[in-house]
Amino acid sequence: MLLFPILLAIGGFSFEHQILEMGATVSLIAAAVLIAAILAASLRVAHHAEVLAVKVGDPYGTMILTLSAVAVEVLILAIMMSDASSSPTLARDTIYAAVMLDINGILGLAALLGGLKHGEQPYNDDSGKTYGVMILTAMGISMVVPEFVPRDRWQFYSVFTIGAMIALYGLFLRMQVGTHSYFFSYSYPRGKRQDAEEPGHAEATEPAARSIGVILFGVVLIGILAEFMSSFINVGLKDTSAPIALTAILVAAISAGPEILTALRAALANRMQATVNIAMGASLSTVILTVPAMEAIALYTGQPFVMAMTPVQTVMVAITLIAAAINLNDGETNAIEGMTHFILFATFIMLSLIGL
């Protein structure tokens, strides 16, 4: 599956300038083709992350999957933000879009479809509570408080934010893989595991070294493709009135594409714990890892990014986290809870389309 992205990377390197000279329409077509290639490479990276996940089991498995997705997102964002013509709000909007997509889109759709098929689906409620409070804290520190930081003090607060995110994630990892690892796992009755584990046995036969190599090569390849995609998108959208939020949604969707498939498969197989770990874990990893990476770039370049959310974004995040706190409080999801989050996701898309 990596042959197609490799060929396009070679083509992009060879014909980038010629394509850019052909104008906005051709550039947008080229960007669309590259997006397809990035998705193909991301799916391959996710597959091998799942192979490693099967070998090590939860919670390590979902952690590998979410970290690989966040690595792709950070890489694409860093490349796009390095362009002088990029929007200073792109990082903020992408993180916001990723949280909306992960919690309201992935978790909402998975709980809706899984609930319609299985009714109430059990999971460990400790995981939902832990993820929720961590996301709330991380987003509050990094994307709400900056609104009140004086412009001439942003470097000090950026350094603090980097330290705070590293401290939060360090403790979270210690909990997730240490003494509190049981927070993020669930013991299903034998009959309810169904055939959800069967693909894992086949994948477990693949060599771990091969999977690690493909993941590393895939991430590098995605970075190369993202470099060309960024150039084509900037030229293609330069004279249009398309809101910057659409680019942010695109970046978030590219990195979350493999997670969507994995989470939906788990929910339909009645393994809601894996879905909760993927959706909530991806949201947390996006905020807590992308923010310090972007802040570090800002400190290095001396040009601050706009990280403070708009009032509309703040309200949507607040509603989302309150709904998640209520829905993920009893250890079972159902179709109604899934539908509430999916409607919030539809609201997010509508607000983005009208430029809010």
N, C-alpha and C positions, 0 to 999 in steps of 0.2 A: 504493500500500500504506500510505501514511502517513495516508490519510483516516480509516481506522478508529481509529488512536491519537489523531488530532486530535479526533474527535468524543467519544471517551471522556475526553480531557483537559477538554473543555468540560463534559461531564456531571459529571465529578468535582468541578470547580470550583463547579458550580451546586447539586449535591445531596450534597456531602460530609457535612454535619452531619445531614441527614435519614437518610442511610444508616447513619451511626454510631449514631444513636438507635434503629435497628431491631434492634440486638443483634448477638451474635457470629456467628450463622449467616449473616445477610445480609452482614455485613462480610467474612466469608471468601469468599463468592460474588463480591462486588465485587472483592476482592483478586485472585481467580483470573482474572476478566475483564481486570483491569488488567495482570496478568502476561502474558496472551496479547497484549495491546496492546503491551507493552514488547518482547516477543519479535518481534512484527511490525515494530516500529520498528527494533529491533536488526538484523534481517535486511536491512532496507532500507539501513541505515548500512553494514553489511558488504558489501552488493552494490556500493555506490558506492566503498567502500574497495578492493574487488577491481578495479573499473574503473580507479582510479588505479594499483593495483598492476600491472595489465597494461601501462599506459603507461610505468611507470618500470622494471619488471622486478625480479628478485631481486638483492640482498637487500632492496631498498627496499620491494618489494611486500608481502612478509609482515610487514615492520616496520610499514607503514601499517595493515594488518589487525589486528595484535596491539595496536597503540597505540589504535586506535579502540575495541577491546573493553575494554581496561583503562580508558580514559576513561569508558566506560559504568559499569564496576564501581566506580571511585572515586566517581563522581557518586552512584550509588545508595547506596553505603556512607556517604558524607558526609551525605546527607540522612537516612538511617536512624539514624546515630549522633547526629545533632543532637537527636533525641527523648530527652527526659530518662528515659523508661522503657525505653530500649534497653539491651541487655546490654553490659557493658564488654568482653566477650570476642568480640563480633560481628566486629570487624575481623580479629582473629587467626583465628577459626574460618573466616571467608570466604577469607582468603589460603590457609590450610591446605587448605580444600575445593577452591579453584581449582587448586592444585598437584596434588592427587590427581586431579582431573578432567582436567587438561591432560595430565599425563605418563602416568598409569595408564589413564584413560578414553579420551581422544582418541588418544594415540599407541598405546596398547595395542590398542584396537579397530581402528584403521587398519592397524597392522602385522599383526594377525590376519587381517583380511579381505583385505588386499593380498597377504599371504603365501599364503593359500589360493588366490588367483586367479593370482598371478604367480610364486610360489616366493620365492626370495631377491630382495630389492629394494635396489638400490644407492643410496647417498647419500654425501656428503662427511663422513667421520668427524671431521674437524676441528671441524665445527659441533656435533656431539653432545658432544665433550669440552669445548669452550669453554662451551657453555650449562650443562653439568653442574657444572663447577667454579664458575661464577658463581652459580648457584642455591644451591649448598652454602654458599658464602661469605656470600651475602646473607641466607639464612635463619639461618645460625649467628649472625651478628652481631645480627640484628634480632629473632629469635624463640626463640633458645636462651639466649644470654648474659643477656638481661634478667631471667631467673629469679634471677640472682645479684647483681643491682644493688640496693643498699639503697633502701628506699622514699623516703627523703628526698633521694636523689640522682638521681631519675628524670629531672628536667629536663635535667641535664648530659648524661646518656647519650642522651636524645632528640635533643638538638642534635647530638651526635656521630653518631648514627645517620642523621639527615637528611644531614649532610655526607658520610658514608661512602657512602650510597646514591647521592647525586648524583655523587660522584667515580667510583664503579664504573660507573654507567650512562653517564657522559660518556666514559669510556675505551672502554666497550663499543661505543657508537655510533661513535666514531672508528674502531674496528677494523672494525665491520660495514659502514660505508659508505666506508671509506678504504682503506688499504694492505692490509688483511686481509679485504676483502670476499669474496675467493675462498673463504674458510673456509665461507661460507654459501650457496654455489652449487654446482651439479653439472652437468657437460656430459653429457647423455644421448646415446646413439647415436641416429641419426636414426629408425631403425625403432621405438625404444622410446617415442618421444614420443606415438605413436598420435594420437588425436584430442584429446589433453588441451589442446592450445593453441587448438583451434578456437573455443571460447566466448570466448576472450580477444580474437580478432580482431574479433568482433562488438561486444564491450564497449568496445574501444578507440576505436570511432567516437563514443561519447558524449562530450560536451564536459567537459573537466576542471573548468571553473568550476562547472558544474551539479552535478557530483559533490561538490565541496568544499562548496557551499551546502547540499546535502541532508544531508551528514554533520554539519555544524554545527547545522543546524535539528533534525536527528534526535536529536542528543545533548541539546539543550535540551529537546526534547519528552519524551525519556526521563526527564530530571530531574523534569519536572512530574508525569509519571505516577508516578514513584517516590515522590514526596511523598505522593500520595494512597494509593498501595499500602502505604506504611509505616504510615499511620494505620489503615487497615483491618486489616492483619495484627496490629498491636499489640492492637486491640480484639478481634479474632477469636480470638487465641491467649491472651488474658489469663488466663482461668480454666482452661486446659487444661494437661496435663502434657507437651506436645510439647517435645522437647529443642531448645535454641537452635541446635544444629547444623543442624537442618532449614532454618531461615531462612538460615543461612550457605550451605548447599548450593544453596538457591534463588537467592540473589544470584549465586553463582559460575556456576550453570547458565545464568542469563539472559544474562550477559556472554559466556559461552563458546558459546552456541547457534550463532551463525553460524560460529564457528571449527570446530565439530564437522563441519558440512556441508562446509566447504571442505577440511578435512583428509582426510575420507573420500573425497571426489571425487578428490583428488590421489593418494591411495594406490591407489584402484581404477584410476586411469589410469597407474599405475606411475611416479609422480613422488614418491617417498618424501622427497626433499629438501625439498619444500614442506611435507610433513606434519611433518617434524622441526622445520623452522623455525617452523611455527605452534604446535605443541604445546610445545616447549621454550622458544621465544621468548615465548609467552604466559605461561608459568610465571615466567620471569625478569622480564618486564615487570610482572606482578602483584606480585611481592615487592618489586622494586627501585623501583617507582613508587608503589604503594599505601601501603607502609610510611611513607615520608617525608610523604605527604599526611596520613595519619592521625596521625602524630606531631606534625605542625604544628598540626592541629586540637586535639590534646591540650594542647599548649603554649599555644595561644590561649585555650582555655577554662579551663585550669588543672586539668583533670580527666584523669588518666592513664587510658589504656586498658590492658587486660591483653594484652600482646603475647607473653609467654613461653608456649610450647606446653606442653601437658600431657605427662606421660611417654608415654602411648599415642600421641599425635600425633608426638612426637619419634621414637619407634621406627618408626612408619609412614613418616615422611619419610626416615629413615636407610635403611630397607630399599628404599624407592623409588629413592633416588639411587644406592645401591650397585648395584641391578639395572640402572638406566639406564646407569651407568658401564660395566658389563660388556656389556650388550646393544648399546650404541652405540659400541663400541670397534673394530669391524672393518669399518665402512663398508657393511654389509648387514643388513637386517632380515629376519625370517622369521616364520612363524605361531607357532612355539614362543615366541619372544621376545615377540610380541604377547600371547600367552595369559598369560604370567607377569605382565605389567603389568595385564591386564584382571582377573585373579584378585585382584591387590592392590587394584584399584578396587572389586571386589565386597566385599572385606574391609573397606575403608573405609566403604562404605554400611552393611554389617552393624553395624560398631562404632558408627556414628552413630545407627542405629535403636535400639540398646540403651543409648544415652546416654553412650558413651565417646568 
